[in-house]
Amino acid sequence: MRAFGPAPSCSLSPWGPTVAETESDLKDTVLADRHATAGARFVPFAGYRMPIQYDPKRGGGIVEEHRWTRTHASLFDVSHMGIVDILGADAGEALERLLPAALTDQPVGTQRYSFLLNESGGIIDDLMVTRLEDCWRLVINAANRATDIAWLAENLGAEVAVQPRDDLSLVALQGPDAGAVLAAIDPAVDALYFMEAGTANVGGVTCALTRSGYTGEDGFELALPSDMAGDIADLLTADARVRWAGLGARDTLRLEAGLCLHGHDIGPEVTPIEAGLTWAIPKRRRAGGEFIGAKPVCRQIQDGPSVKLVGLRPDGRAPVRAETGLVAAAGTPAGTPAGTPAGTPAGTPVGTVTSGSYSPMLEAPIALALVNADLASPGTELIAQARGRTTPCRVTALPFVPHRYRRRR
């Protein structure tokens, strides 16, 4: 059983500097001038100067950008993420020795969500892996970019090449209007469904894309030649249905969708099973699979984890922030499964909030938290404690807002 101690005296923002950064250390994406023109407010993130939101006087602001994404379409600059191509005749087999994914039978033109794991089964990074005609393409998290690339090069073997695609920029077009916006430019994209990959002719430029994203909405991620990224962004945002959105809205959107943020909800101390991500490990990899971290992961699949990532609905209007401690409420929790010997004594530390914010769509606070597995059932009552303040919370099923991906029936 994991021990949960008292809550720390402060909480972390997911949009603060991830390393010791000064203004002179920060890089700009190739779209920085477009962000500035649109009235962006920049923050340091993962070594980059990134837009957190846009001018509220021009339709921006985190809440407005969030709601626009849910009702129309928003363009996010995610060029700080790492795009890495894995090449070689045996690249699929080599990657499958590292990832708990079924890559050798993954069709060309499809995408999967997976992880790099350590020997304890903890998540070094979560990533997207796409099988293209001539390579495997990974999209990795910005803060882990350098360490992931080094780790891949060290563990894949000499016969496999690890090629960072620094010539490409990445944007995400997200929202219910995203498909119609892009199909008006190239009708061929209408043939793609969720987690499928292809190409599109956007303003005379061939762009690789996947029908995916991290908002819970339909949409696309487009890998653009960096020297043309500005022109393509101009073309997309010229459509009245599309507005720029920043990292702030990206965070609240993914939280409403119940999607994990590496470094907060998941990390090297959290396994995919604890994070509720067993679905991303195919059945043939679950029984003694030969990948790094397989033994502890397969053991947890069989025996169950001692902690689980859950959704929380705090009472009131104020968000409960990351790193807030959770304790058991009085009496037997409402969601305690039948047959449990006894309720956890009131006041016992039982978990920690990993992400928390205000939900613009629910107009209420929401959070993710790691809690003891016997208190993870929906309806269980917990108490959040921070800075002398207590907030009643209830465990709830995820996602908070239904996903609206365009799936094949």
Helices and strands as residue ranges (DSSP letters): G 23-25, H 32-37, E 41-45, E 48-53, G 56-58, H 62-71, E 73-77, E 82-87, H 91-96, E 110-117, E 123-131, E 136-140, G 142-144, H 145-156, E 161-164, E 168-174, H 178-185, G 187-191, E 197-202, E 205-210, E 219-225, G 226-228, H 229-237, E 242-244, H 247-256, G 278-280, H 283-286, H 294-303, E 307-314, E 325-328, E 349-359, E 364-372, G 373-375, E 381-386, E 389-396
